């Protein structure tokens, strides 16, 4: 369930960015996605602390959040996007 929520949020981010127009709209979309991912990260940590989740769940969300955050910062300074190999 948790992994699906993360995958769905990332798919929504991609779709919203594909449909977005200029930079201000893209920045707003990334900011909203970051807020969602931060909330998911906190939820994953609480689930782990209660024994209903794993450290892997926390790390997965954190990695995705950091990637989105990096892309947002790169767009702000107009740096080419880094893509994982």
URGICOR-V301756 format. One record per pair of residues at least 12 apart in sequence whose C-alpha atoms are under 6 Angstrom apart, sorted by the first residue. I is the first residue (numbers start at 0). J is the second residue. Records with the same first field share a line. If there is no record, write none. Layout:
BEGIN
I=J + J
END
This chain:
BEGIN
36=64
40=57 + 60
43=57
44=57
END
